[in-house]
């Protein structure tokens, strides 16, 4: 048995999804003698946190869950989108816990000069709220803001509870770009060619920032490459994990 088979692969899902989306991946990894677990997060599979969390809180929660499971470090982390943010944070703040890192359509390095649609909508909502609060009575303000969010807000923002809306703001406002050069862990970055949520240039930015990382583009794929192009995705990820 090679080295990587000794370590558990930890699967971290994207925003608005659940740990169950990793089930086919987890089965494929286990079939290839790579033990794997997927983490359930507060606000998704589990009850909302009592107050708004950011990436650090989710990272700490992930580590605590692995300890509760009795799984000894180091771990291999695979992070998709939001889960990629958490993986990057853990790899830089607790590098001793990370054996290998896979970032698939990961979030966290959006160019603030050219914000993603979701973030720009959040900012526009904030501007509208500030203006309406001055011009309107409280009852009308509350009603109109609710309508505006339903019409103009991102899907993630509209579907979130109040505490998770605040959590989403904290999460997207943390730029992880400065942390990338601190990653010394063997890293595979795998991206969908036509991703519009975390565009391809963000994957290229991660590749440039993480020294000695490998970068793979899956043609025709969008944001959920590990699901829509699972065979090709697994053909890149499994050998990578077995190599370590």
TORGU-111527 format. One record per residue (C-alpha): y, x, z; residue number from 1. Coordinates in Angstrom, 2 decimals, always signed. Example, Ala and Ser with C-alpha at 12.3 -4.5 7.8 and 13.67 -1.06 7.14 Angstrom:
# TORGU-111527
{node {-4.50 +12.30 +7.80} 1} {node {-1.06 +13.67 +7.14} 2} 
This chain:
# TORGU-111527
{node {+0.00 +0.00 +0.00} 1} {node {+3.36 +1.46 -0.97} 2} {node {+6.38 +1.76 +1.24} 3} {node {+8.20 -1.44 +0.28} 4} {node {+5.20 -3.60 +1.17} 5} {node {+5.72 -2.75 +4.84} 6} {node {+9.11 -4.43 +4.92} 7} {node {+9.96 -8.12 +4.85} 8} {node {+12.23 -9.38 +2.10} 9} {node {+14.93 -11.70 +3.46} 10} {node {+16.17 -14.37 +1.03} 11} {node {+19.73 -15.66 +1.52} 12} {node {+20.75 -18.72 -0.50} 13} {node {+24.03 -19.74 -2.12} 14} {node {+26.72 -22.14 -0.95} 15} {node {+25.81 -25.82 -1.13} 16} {node {+22.07 -25.19 -1.51} 17} {node {+19.27 -24.60 +0.98} 18} {node {+16.55 -22.16 +1.95} 19} {node {+14.04 -24.27 +0.00} 20} {node {+15.54 -23.12 -3.30} 21} {node {+13.84 -19.79 -2.63} 22} {node {+10.33 -21.25 -2.32} 23} {node {+9.10 -20.25 -5.83} 24} {node {+10.58 -16.77 -5.38} 25} {node {+9.03 -16.41 -1.95} 26} {node {+5.62 -17.40 -3.32} 27} {node {+5.93 -14.87 -6.15} 28} {node {+6.87 -12.08 -3.76} 29} {node {+4.00 -12.85 -1.40} 30} {node {+1.56 -12.95 -4.32} 31} {node {+2.72 -9.43 -5.09} 32} {node {+2.08 -8.29 -1.51} 33} {node {+5.76 -8.38 -0.61} 34} {node {+6.18 -10.41 +2.60} 35} {node {+9.23 -12.68 +2.45} 36} {node {+11.20 -15.22 +4.50} 37} {node {+14.18 -17.41 +3.68} 38} {node {+16.91 -18.07 +6.23} 39} {node {+18.21 -21.55 +7.08} 40} {node {+21.97 -21.54 +7.71} 41} {node {+24.18 -23.72 +9.93} 42} {node {+26.12 -26.13 +7.75} 43} {node {+23.36 -26.28 +5.17} 44} {node {+19.80 -26.75 +6.44} 45} {node {+20.97 -26.68 +10.04} 46} {node {+23.70 -28.49 +11.97} 47} {node {+27.30 -27.44 +11.30} 48} {node {+28.65 -24.65 +13.49} 49} {node {+30.93 -25.93 +16.27} 50} {node {+33.86 -24.07 +14.74} 51} {node {+34.59 -22.52 +11.37} 52} {node {+32.47 -19.45 +10.59} 53} {node {+33.13 -16.59 +8.25} 54} {node {+30.85 -14.02 +6.64} 55} {node {+30.53 -11.94 +9.87} 56} {node {+29.25 -14.94 +11.82} 57} {node {+26.66 -15.77 +9.16} 58} {node {+25.60 -12.12 +9.05} 59} {node {+25.14 -12.04 +12.82} 60} {node {+23.23 -15.31 +12.70} 61} {node {+20.88 -13.90 +10.04} 62} {node {+20.12 -10.84 +12.14} 63} {node {+19.54 -12.97 +15.24} 64} {node {+17.14 -15.23 +13.34} 65} {node {+15.08 -12.27 +12.17} 66} {node {+14.87 -11.03 +15.74} 67} {node {+13.73 -14.47 +16.91} 68} {node {+11.04 -14.46 +14.22} 69} {node {+9.82 -11.14 +15.60} 70} {node {+10.27 -9.38 +12.27} 71} {node {+11.07 -5.72 +12.76} 72} {node {+13.68 -3.92 +10.64} 73} {node {+14.44 -2.54 +8.19} 74} {node {+14.46 -5.42 +5.73} 75} {node {+14.86 -5.92 +2.00} 76} {node {+17.70 -8.37 +1.37} 77} {node {+18.06 -10.61 -1.68} 78} {node {+21.35 -12.51 -1.69} 79} {node {+22.40 -15.15 -4.20} 80} {node {+26.09 -16.07 -4.49} 81} {node {+27.20 -16.82 -0.89} 82} {node {+24.01 -15.11 +0.32} 83} {node {+25.17 -12.04 -1.57} 84} {node {+28.32 -11.92 +0.53} 85} {node {+26.21 -11.87 +3.68} 86} {node {+23.88 -9.22 +2.26} 87} {node {+26.78 -6.92 +1.37} 88} {node {+28.29 -7.34 +4.81} 89} {node {+25.04 -6.53 +6.60} 90} {node {+24.38 -3.53 +4.35} 91} {node {+27.74 -2.02 +5.31} 92} {node {+27.99 -3.04 +8.95} 93} {node {+24.32 -2.57 +9.90} 94} {node {+22.94 -0.16 +7.28} 95} {node {+20.04 +0.81 +9.54} 96} {node {+18.66 -2.71 +9.06} 97} {node {+18.55 -2.56 +5.26} 98} {node {+15.83 -0.88 +3.21} 99} {node {+16.68 -2.27 -0.23} 100} {node {+19.29 -4.68 -1.57} 101} {node {+19.20 -7.17 -4.45} 102} {node {+22.44 -8.95 -5.37} 103} {node {+21.90 -11.81 -7.79} 104} {node {+25.02 -13.54 -9.11} 105} {node {+26.58 -12.53 -5.81} 106} {node {+30.04 -13.55 -4.61} 107} {node {+32.64 -11.61 -2.68} 108} {node {+34.67 -9.50 -5.12} 109} {node {+36.77 -12.07 -6.95} 110} {node {+40.04 -10.68 -8.34} 111} {node {+42.75 -12.36 -6.29} 112} {node {+45.16 -11.97 -9.22} 113} {node {+42.80 -14.10 -11.31} 114} {node {+41.21 -16.40 -8.73} 115} {node {+38.09 -18.37 -9.45} 116} {node {+38.47 -22.09 -10.08} 117} {node {+37.23 -23.02 -6.63} 118} {node {+39.71 -20.76 -4.83} 119} {node {+42.66 -21.73 -7.05} 120} {node {+41.99 -25.39 -6.29} 121} {node {+41.94 -24.70 -2.57} 122} {node {+45.28 -22.93 -2.86} 123} {node {+46.81 -25.74 -4.94} 124} {node {+45.65 -28.27 -2.34} 125} {node {+47.40 -26.21 +0.34} 126} {node {+50.69 -26.24 -1.64} 127} {node {+50.54 -29.97 -2.27} 128} {node {+49.81 -30.66 +1.40} 129} {node {+52.84 -28.66 +2.54} 130} {node {+55.18 -30.58 +0.21} 131} {node {+53.79 -34.06 +0.93} 132} {node {+53.88 -33.50 +4.70} 133} {node {+57.65 -33.10 +4.51} 134} {node {+58.31 -36.03 +2.15} 135} {node {+55.95 -38.72 +3.45} 136} {node {+55.11 -40.65 +6.63} 137} {node {+51.91 -39.53 +8.34} 138} {node {+49.74 -42.49 +7.26} 139} {node {+50.69 -42.11 +3.59} 140} {node {+50.28 -38.33 +3.74} 141} {node {+46.73 -38.61 +5.06} 142} {node {+45.76 -41.18 +2.45} 143} {node {+47.17 -39.26 -0.52} 144} {node {+45.66 -35.93 +0.58} 145} {node {+42.25 -37.59 +0.73} 146} {node {+42.71 -38.92 -2.80} 147} {node {+43.95 -35.55 -4.08} 148} {node {+41.00 -33.67 -2.64} 149} {node {+38.55 -36.16 -4.17} 150} {node {+40.15 -35.78 -7.59} 151} {node {+41.19 -32.12 -7.71} 152} {node {+39.12 -30.29 -5.11} 153} {node {+36.10 -28.18 -6.01} 154} {node {+32.68 -29.75 -5.69} 155} {node {+31.89 -27.49 -2.74} 156} {node {+35.13 -28.36 -0.99} 157} {node {+34.88 -32.11 -1.60} 158} {node {+31.32 -32.36 -0.35} 159} {node {+31.91 -30.32 +2.81} 160} {node {+32.55 -31.63 +6.31} 161} {node {+35.90 -30.69 +7.91} 162} {node {+34.45 -27.69 +9.75} 163} {node {+32.66 -26.52 +6.61} 164} {node {+35.85 -26.83 +4.57} 165} {node {+37.48 -24.42 +7.01} 166} {node {+34.38 -22.25 +6.82} 167} {node {+34.56 -22.17 +3.02} 168} {node {+38.18 -21.03 +3.19} 169} {node {+37.29 -18.21 +5.60} 170} {node {+34.35 -17.16 +3.44} 171} {node {+36.20 -17.03 +0.11} 172} {node {+39.24 -15.29 +1.58} 173} {node {+37.24 -12.24 +2.68} 174} {node {+37.34 -9.70 -0.15} 175} {node {+34.30 -7.44 +0.12} 176} {node {+35.41 -5.01 -2.59} 177} {node {+36.51 -2.29 -0.11} 178} {node {+33.02 -2.34 +1.44} 179} {node {+31.11 -1.59 -1.78} 180} {node {+31.47 +2.24 -1.68} 181} {node {+29.94 +2.21 +1.81} 182} {node {+26.60 +0.94 +0.48} 183} {node {+24.06 +3.76 +0.25} 184} {node {+21.02 +1.48 +0.13} 185} {node {+19.04 +1.33 -3.16} 186} {node {+20.63 -1.66 -4.87} 187} {node {+19.69 -3.84 -7.83} 188} {node {+22.44 -6.08 -9.22} 189} {node {+21.07 -8.81 -11.49} 190} {node {+23.36 -11.31 -13.21} 191} {node {+23.38 -14.27 -15.55} 192} {node {+25.16 -13.50 -18.80} 193} {node {+27.07 -16.80 -18.87} 194} {node {+27.79 -17.30 -15.18} 195} {node {+31.09 -19.19 -14.76} 196} {node {+31.04 -19.38 -10.94} 197} {node {+30.74 -15.65 -10.32} 198} {node {+31.55 -14.31 -13.80} 199} {node {+29.82 -11.28 -15.27} 200} {node {+32.81 -9.03 -14.67} 201} {node {+32.29 -9.49 -10.93} 202} {node {+28.77 -8.11 -11.29} 203} {node {+30.16 -5.18 -13.25} 204} {node {+32.70 -4.63 -10.49} 205} {node {+29.91 -4.51 -7.90} 206} {node {+27.93 -2.09 -10.04} 207} {node {+30.94 +0.19 -10.33} 208} {node {+31.63 +0.01 -6.60} 209} {node {+28.07 +0.61 -5.37} 210} {node {+27.03 +4.14 -6.23} 211} {node {+23.65 +4.63 -7.88} 212} {node {+23.12 +0.87 -8.20} 213} {node {+21.11 -0.60 -11.07} 214} {node {+22.67 -3.38 -13.16} 215} {node {+20.66 -5.91 -15.17} 216} {node {+22.09 -8.77 -17.25} 217} {node {+19.82 -11.71 -18.05} 218} {node {+20.81 -13.12 -21.44} 219} {node {+21.43 -16.86 -21.62} 220} {node {+21.37 -17.30 -17.84} 221} {node {+24.17 -18.80 -15.80} 222} {node {+24.67 -18.83 -12.02} 223} {node {+21.13 -19.63 -10.83} 224} {node {+19.35 -16.89 -12.73} 225} {node {+16.52 -16.64 -10.21} 226} {node {+15.68 -20.31 -10.85} 227} {node {+16.41 -20.93 -14.52} 228} {node {+15.06 -17.57 -15.74} 229} {node {+12.62 -16.95 -12.91} 230} {node {+9.98 -15.02 -14.89} 231} {node {+12.45 -12.52 -16.31} 232} {node {+14.28 -12.29 -12.99} 233} {node {+11.05 -11.62 -11.11} 234} {node {+9.97 -9.05 -13.69} 235} {node {+13.01 -6.98 -12.70} 236} {node {+13.17 -7.66 -8.97} 237} {node {+9.50 -7.25 -7.99} 238} {node {+9.04 -3.75 -9.52} 239} {node {+12.34 -2.73 -7.95} 240} {node {+11.17 -3.76 -4.49} 241} {node {+7.77 -2.12 -4.99} 242} {node {+9.49 +1.14 -5.95} 243} {node {+11.07 +1.50 -2.53} 244} 
